Amino acid sequence: NVDITSDITVNNFRWERQVDGEPETDADRLWNSNHIGVKALTLGNLDMPVGWGIGKKVIFTCICSVNDGKNDMIVENQVIV
C-alpha cells in the first residue's frame, strides 16, 4: 500500500489499449507502441478507438516490471472507460 512509482524507471512501464471483447487492432498496436515508457496516462479523445462509446468499453492496462530486491514481478492495473 505504498506508492513506489517514482522509484521505478520509465523503461519498466508500458500501456496497452483494447476494446472489451474485441480482438486487438492495428490501431491498438500502434497506440500501445507509442505508450511504452509512459508512467502516467492522461486520456483524451485521441486515445479512444473508433466507435468506443457505442456500448463498448475500452480497457487501458498499465504493465510494470518491479523488483522487490529479491524477485522480478509484473504488476498490472487497469482503467476501464
Secondary structure as the mmCIF struct_conf table of DSSP 4:
data_model
#
loop_
_struct_conf.conf_type_id
_struct_conf.id
_struct_conf.beg_label_comp_id
_struct_conf.beg_label_asym_id
_struct_conf.beg_label_seq_id
_struct_conf.end_label_comp_id
_struct_conf.end_label_asym_id
_struct_conf.end_label_seq_id
HELX_RH_3T_P HELX_RH_3T_P1 THR A 5 ASP A 7
BEND BEND1 ILE A 8 ILE A 8
HELX_RH_3T_P HELX_RH_3T_P2 VAL A 10 ASN A 12
STRN STRN1 PHE A 13 VAL A 19
TURN_TY1_P TURN_TY1_P1 ASP A 20 GLY A 21
BEND BEND2 GLU A 22 GLU A 22
HELX_RH_AL_P HELX_RH_AL_P1 ASP A 26 SER A 33
TURN_TY1_P TURN_TY1_P2 ASN A 34 HIS A 35
STRN STRN2 ILE A 36 ILE A 36
TURN_TY1_P TURN_TY1_P3 GLY A 37 GLY A 37
BEND BEND3 LYS A 39 ALA A 40
HELX_RH_3T_P HELX_RH_3T_P3 ASN A 45 ASP A 47
BEND BEND4 MET A 48 MET A 48
HELX_LH_PP_P HELX_LH_PP_P1 PRO A 49 PRO A 49
TURN_TY1_P TURN_TY1_P4 VAL A 50 GLY A 55
STRN STRN3 VAL A 58 ASN A 67
BEND BEND5 GLY A 69 LYS A 70
STRN STRN4 ASP A 72 ILE A 80
#
